[in-house]
């Protein structure tokens, strides 16, 4: 196995079982054994893991302006100098500066009617990651952690959840789900290379001997009443050891990609992050978040978004087209959003302030029907004019695309069962 190339190893790990063959096999097992068909269908979770369903969240930290991205209002008082450009789908226009994304619109659905009440960064970001308002009594798991718990292969070598880019996003951890679904973070100069903290500094045999010594020492401590502490530490250490010794750590190394591919994504930290996200999904990681900060444009919003779009536009377009070319888009849901939008009215500093009443989200892949716009904002940009979509609605839609049961309850440390998604309903038009 160690002699296989990265692409050969990834191809082997991503072998899937079709839904048709699964159902046929389930029926045959039920008929041959007399087991109730419903009981056989309980194996559905394992089958989903084999299908490699996954999600990539592109999180625009700070709150991107909807009017300078995917809901421009040219020629209006609140629209400012931003013009609109046509896309590959007749009748759909987006803001200038997003020309490459416009070329992928046939695979993208825009939600222009996202609406929420939280207009403070920490609270809104927490809610956009967990689906819950911050509470002092419990640290909720992120939706990514919940998805990984349901879909990630149990025998994985790479982490189930990876976050790439700017630090500081609230609510991105595993919460009470524990260390198995805590995100592995890749930041700064670690993007595009094998991170230093997973590169072994000693040989594998010596590493294994040290593991054995640690097991003996911890065994003695566990026998004296430290079972819980030892159990938690071993889970963390075993998870880390598996990653350090895995040949799939080369997934983090972008030097294996062609110059042409790297150019498509753009020579920016965010572009490298999106390319790394594709490689991680290809290698079997279930949930990847790539962050791009700087969207808190209280001043100079037009030049600020233009600069950010120069990094985001090529990477977003390349990610969607690359996944599609590799046959991964149908099983991978891509979502672009931030914690809220910006005020339609331009402030005296030529900026826009916090505005949760209406903002944008983009979805592609994962069974989402592209080439459409969901909802509409008012002509002056103030408020939602039709088809409002709440955060719970968005999370229900994500679960539907990934075939995760949103009503599943996880038990919190305070003894309260919490659903993966509390309330809301899927946006059916995205699948029609």
C-alpha positions in Angstrom: 0.0 0.0 0.0 2.8 2.4 0.9 4.2 2.0 -2.7 1.1 3.5 -4.2 1.1 7.1 -5.5 -1.2 9.6 -3.9 -3.6 9.5 -6.7 -3.7 5.7 -6.7 -4.2 5.6 -2.9 -7.0 8.2 -3.1 -8.7 6.3 -6.0 -8.6 3.1 -3.9 -10.0 4.8 -0.8 -12.9 6.4 -2.7 -14.3 3.2 -4.2 -18.0 3.5 -3.8 -21.1 1.4 -3.7 -24.0 2.6 -5.8 -27.4 3.2 -4.3 -29.0 0.7 -6.7 -26.5 -2.1 -5.8 -27.0 -1.3 -2.1 -30.8 -1.6 -2.3 -30.6 -4.8 -4.3 -28.2 -6.2 -1.8 -30.3 -5.2 1.1 -33.4 -6.8 -0.4 -31.4 -10.0 -1.1 -30.1 -10.1 2.5 -33.6 -9.5 3.9 -35.1 -12.3 1.7 -32.3 -14.8 2.5 -32.1 -14.2 6.3 -35.7 -13.3 7.2 -34.4 -10.0 8.7 -36.9 -7.1 8.4 -36.0 -4.9 5.5 -36.2 -1.9 7.7 -33.5 -3.4 9.9 -31.3 -4.0 6.9 -31.8 -0.4 5.9 -30.2 0.7 9.2 -26.9 0.0 7.3 -27.7 3.1 5.3 -25.3 5.3 7.2 -22.4 3.0 6.3 -23.4 3.0 2.7 -23.5 6.8 2.7 -19.9 6.9 4.1 -18.8 4.7 1.2 -20.4 7.1 -1.3 -18.0 9.8 -0.1 -20.6 12.5 0.5 -18.9 15.7 1.6 -19.2 19.5 2.0 -17.0 22.5 1.5 -17.9 25.7 3.3 -16.4 28.9 1.9 -16.9 31.3 4.8 -16.4 35.0 4.1 -15.5 36.2 7.6 -16.7 39.7 8.5 -19.9 39.7 6.5 -19.8 40.2 2.7 -21.8 42.9 1.0 -24.6 41.4 -1.0 -24.8 44.4 -3.3 -21.1 44.1 -4.4 -21.3 40.3 -4.8 -24.4 38.5 -6.0 -27.3 40.9 -5.6 -26.2 44.2 -7.2 -28.6 47.1 -7.6 -27.1 49.2 -10.4 -28.7 52.6 -11.1 -30.3 52.8 -7.7 -29.5 55.2 -4.8 -28.2 52.3 -2.6 -26.5 50.5 -5.4 -23.4 52.8 -5.6 -21.1 52.6 -8.5 -21.2 48.8 -8.8 -22.3 47.5 -12.2 -23.9 44.2 -13.0 -22.5 41.6 -15.4 -24.3 38.8 -17.3 -23.7 35.1 -16.5 -24.0 31.9 -18.5 -27.6 31.7 -17.4 -29.9 34.1 -19.2 -31.6 36.6 -16.8 -29.1 36.1 -14.0 -26.7 38.9 -13.3 -24.1 39.4 -10.6 -21.8 42.1 -9.6 -18.7 43.1 -11.6 -15.5 41.5 -10.4 -17.0 38.1 -10.4 -16.5 37.2 -14.0 -15.2 33.7 -13.5 -18.0 32.8 -11.1 -20.4 34.1 -13.7 -19.1 31.4 -16.1 -20.1 28.7 -13.7 -23.6 29.9 -13.0 -25.2 26.9 -14.6 -24.0 24.9 -11.6 -24.7 27.6 -9.0 -27.8 28.5 -7.1 -28.0 31.9 -5.5 -30.1 32.6 -2.4 -30.8 36.3 -2.3 -33.2 36.1 0.5 -31.2 34.9 3.5 -32.5 36.6 6.6 -31.6 36.6 10.3 -31.7 38.7 13.4 -28.1 38.4 14.7 -26.0 41.4 13.6 -22.9 41.0 15.9 -19.9 39.1 14.5 -19.4 36.6 17.3 -23.1 35.7 17.8 -23.9 35.6 14.0 -20.8 33.6 13.1 -21.6 31.1 15.9 -25.2 30.7 14.6 -24.1 30.4 11.0 -21.8 27.5 12.0 -23.9 25.7 14.6 -27.5 26.7 13.9 -27.9 27.8 17.5 -27.7 31.1 19.4 -24.7 31.2 21.8 -25.5 29.8 25.2 -23.5 29.9 28.4 -24.7 26.5 29.4 -23.5 24.5 26.4 -21.0 24.7 23.5 -22.9 23.5 20.5 -21.1 21.4 17.9 -20.7 22.9 14.5 -22.8 21.6 11.6 -19.6 20.4 10.1 -18.9 18.2 13.1 -22.4 16.9 13.1 -22.1 16.0 9.4 -18.8 14.3 9.9 -20.2 12.3 12.8 -22.9 11.0 10.4 -20.9 10.5 7.3 -17.1 10.2 8.0 -15.6 6.8 7.6 -14.7 5.3 11.0 -11.4 4.0 9.8 -10.2 7.2 8.2 -6.6 8.3 8.3 -7.1 12.0 7.6 -9.2 14.2 9.9 -12.9 14.2 9.3 -13.0 18.0 9.6 -10.4 20.5 8.4 -10.5 24.3 8.5 -8.2 26.4 6.3 -7.3 30.1 6.5 -8.0 32.9 8.9 -8.4 32.1 12.6 -11.1 33.6 14.8 -14.3 32.1 13.4 -16.7 31.4 16.3 -18.6 28.1 16.6 -16.4 26.0 14.3 -15.4 23.4 16.9 -16.9 20.0 17.7 -18.4 21.2 21.0 -19.7 18.3 23.1 -19.2 15.8 20.2 -15.6 15.5 21.3 -12.1 15.3 19.9 -13.0 12.9 17.1 -14.7 15.7 15.2 -12.6 18.6 16.3 -11.2 20.4 13.2 -7.6 20.1 12.1 -6.5 23.7 11.4 -4.3 24.8 8.5 -3.3 28.4 8.5 -0.8 30.9 7.0 2.3 29.4 5.5 1.1 25.9 6.3 -1.4 26.1 3.4 0.0 24.1 0.5 2.7 22.1 2.3 2.6 19.2 4.7 2.2 21.0 8.1 5.2 20.8 10.4 3.1 19.5 13.3 2.2 16.3 11.4 5.7 15.6 10.0 7.4 12.9 12.2 10.8 13.9 13.5 11.8 10.3 14.3 11.5 7.0 12.4 8.3 5.0 12.4 9.8 2.1 14.4 11.0 4.4 17.1 7.7 6.3 17.1 5.9 2.9 17.6 8.1 2.0 20.5 7.4 5.3 22.2 3.7 4.7 21.7 4.0 1.3 23.4 5.9 2.9 26.4 3.2 5.6 26.6 0.5 2.9 26.6 2.2 1.1 29.5 2.6 4.3 31.6 -1.0 5.4 31.0 -2.2 1.9 31.8 -0.7 2.2 35.2 -2.4 5.6 35.7 -5.8 4.2 34.5 -5.6 1.3 37.0 -5.3 3.9 39.8 -8.5 5.6 38.8 -7.6 7.7 35.8 -9.6 5.8 33.2 -11.5 8.8 31.9 -8.5 11.0 31.5 -6.5 8.2 29.9 -9.4 7.4 27.5 -9.7 11.0 26.3 -5.9 11.4 25.9 -5.6 8.1 24.0 -8.3 9.2 21.6 -6.5 12.4 20.8 -3.1 10.7 20.6 -4.3 7.8 18.5 -6.0 10.2 16.1 -2.8 12.2 15.8 -0.6 9.1 15.4 -2.7 7.7 12.6 -2.4 11.0 10.7 1.4 11.4 11.3 2.0 7.9 10.0 -0.4 8.0 7.0 1.0 8.3 3.5 -2.1 10.5 2.8 -0.4 13.4 4.6 1.0 14.3 1.1 -2.6 15.4 0.4 -1.6 18.7 2.0 1.3 19.2 -0.5 0.1 21.3 -3.4 3.5 20.9 -5.2 2.0 17.8 -6.7 -0.5 19.8 -8.6 0.3 21.2 -12.1 1.2 24.8 -12.7 -2.0 25.1 -14.8 -4.2 23.9 -12.0 -2.6 26.2 -9.4 -3.0 29.2 -11.8 -6.7 28.4 -12.2 -7.3 28.8 -8.4 -5.2 31.9 -8.2 -2.0 32.8 -6.4 -3.5 33.8 -3.1 -3.9 32.1 0.3 -7.6 31.6 -0.3 -6.9 30.1 -3.8 -4.4 27.7 -2.3 -7.0 26.9 0.4 -9.7 26.0 -2.1 -7.3 23.8 -4.1 -6.3 22.1 -0.8 -10.0 21.6 0.0 -10.5 19.8 -3.3 -7.5 17.5 -2.6 -8.8 16.8 0.9 -12.3 15.9 -0.4 -10.7 13.8 -3.1 -8.8 12.0 -0.4 -11.9 11.3 1.7 -12.2 14.2 4.2 -15.9 14.8 4.9 -16.1 18.5 5.8 -13.7 21.3 4.9 -14.1 25.0 5.7 -12.0 27.6 3.8 -12.1 31.1 5.3 -11.4 34.5 3.7 -11.4 37.4 6.1 -11.6 41.2 5.5 -15.3 41.5 4.6 -16.1 43.9 7.5 -16.2 46.8 5.1 -17.4 49.7 7.3 -15.4 52.0 5.0 -14.3 51.9 1.3 -16.6 49.0 0.6 -16.2 49.3 -3.2 -12.4 49.1 -3.4 -12.4 46.6 -0.5 -14.7 44.1 -2.1 -13.0 44.6 -5.5 -9.7 43.4 -3.8 -11.4 40.5 -2.1 -13.2 39.4 -5.2 -9.8 39.3 -7.0 -8.9 36.5 -4.6 -12.3 34.8 -4.2 -13.7 34.8 -7.7 -11.0 32.6 -9.5 -10.8 30.2 -6.5 -14.6 29.8 -6.2 -15.0 29.2 -10.0 -12.1 26.9 -10.2 -13.2 24.8 -7.2 -16.7 24.2 -8.7 -15.4 23.4 -12.2 -12.5 21.2 -10.9 -14.9 19.2 -8.7 -17.2 18.7 -11.7 -14.4 17.6 -14.0 -13.3 15.0 -11.5 -16.8 13.6 -11.0 -16.9 14.9 -7.4 -19.5 17.7 -7.6 -22.5 15.5 -7.4 -21.4 14.1 -4.1 -19.9 17.3 -2.7 -21.9 20.3 -1.6 -20.2 23.7 -1.9 -21.6 26.7 0.0 -20.4 30.3 0.0 -21.7 32.7 2.6 -20.8 34.9 5.6 -22.3 35.7 9.0 -24.6 38.5 7.6 -24.8 41.1 4.9 -24.1 44.9 4.7 -26.5 47.8 5.0 -28.1 48.8 1.7 -27.5 52.5 2.6 -23.9 53.7 2.1 -22.5 55.3 5.2 -20.4 58.6 5.3 -17.2 56.6 5.1 -18.2 55.1 1.8 -18.8 51.8 3.6 -21.6 49.5 4.6 -22.4 48.4 8.1 -23.8 45.2 9.6 -27.1 44.0 8.1 -28.7 40.6 8.9 -32.1 41.4 7.4 -31.1 40.1 4.0 -27.9 38.7 2.6 -26.6 36.1 0.1 -25.6 32.4 0.1 -24.4 30.3 -2.9 -24.8 26.6 -3.2 -23.4 24.2 -5.8 -23.2 20.4 -6.2 -24.6 17.8 -3.8 -27.8 17.5 -5.9 -28.5 21.2 -5.9 -30.1 22.5 -9.1 -27.9 25.2 -10.5 -28.7 28.1 -12.8 -31.3 29.6 -10.5 -32.0 32.4 -8.0 -34.0 31.7 -4.8 -35.8 34.7 -3.3 -35.5 38.4 -4.0 -34.6 41.5 -2.0 -36.5 44.7 -2.2 -35.8 47.1 -5.1 -33.9 49.4 -2.8 -32.1 46.4 -1.1 -33.8 46.9 2.2 -35.3 43.7 3.3 -36.6 40.5 1.7 -39.3 40.8 -1.0 -40.0 37.1 -1.5 -39.1 33.6 -0.4 -37.3 34.4 2.9 -34.7 31.7 3.9 -33.7 31.5 7.6 -30.6 29.9 9.0 -32.5 26.8 10.1 -34.0 26.6 6.5 -30.4 26.7 5.1 -29.2 24.0 7.5 -32.2 21.8 6.7 -31.3 22.2 3.0 -27.7 21.2 3.6 -28.9 18.1 5.5 -31.2 17.2 2.7 -28.5 17.5 0.1 -26.1 15.3 2.1 -28.9 12.9 3.2 -28.3 13.5 6.9 -31.2 13.3 9.3 -31.5 16.8 10.7 -33.8 15.6 13.5 -31.2 13.3 15.0 -30.6 14.2 18.6 -27.2 14.4 20.3 -27.1 14.4 24.1 -25.5 17.5 25.6 -23.4 17.4 28.8 -26.3 19.0 30.7 -28.5 16.1 29.7 -30.5 17.9 27.1 -31.0 16.3 23.7 -30.2 18.7 20.9 -31.2 18.2 17.2 -28.7 18.7 14.5 -31.1 21.3 13.1 -33.7 22.8 15.3 -36.7 24.0 13.2 -36.8 25.2 9.6 -37.6 23.3 6.4 -35.5 22.6 3.3 -35.7 25.0 0.3 -37.5 22.6 -2.1 -36.9 24.8 -5.1 -33.2 24.0 -4.8 -33.8 20.4 -5.7 -36.6 20.8 -8.3 
